[in-house]
């Protein structure tokens, strides 16, 4: 049985990287929606803007949660080392 001690942190880092990529995509979509709104006021670009802003908030919360996973794992490993020493 092979249990990696970094599996939780590795998954968290991957999730954070994916989250930052999604934030970049959403930011590009928001910029495009704002440009489209300037050209013509359409409800489609407005709804796209709202959807991307909401998605950015959700991704931000996800990134914060994954950072807490890494922090918690770091603390637990520190406690194990302290108890073992």
Residue pairs with C-beta under 8 A, 6 or more apart in sequence:
4 10
5 77
8 69
8 70
8 73
9 69
9 70
9 73
9 74
11 69
12 66
12 67
12 69
12 70
12 73
13 66
13 70
15 62
15 63
15 66
16 63
16 66
16 67
19 59
19 60
19 62
19 63
19 66
20 63
22 55
22 59
23 56
23 59
23 60
26 52
26 53
26 55
26 56
26 59
27 56
29 48
29 52
30 49
30 52
30 53
30 56
33 45
33 46
33 48
33 49
33 52
34 45
34 49
36 42
36 45
37 45
37 46
37 49
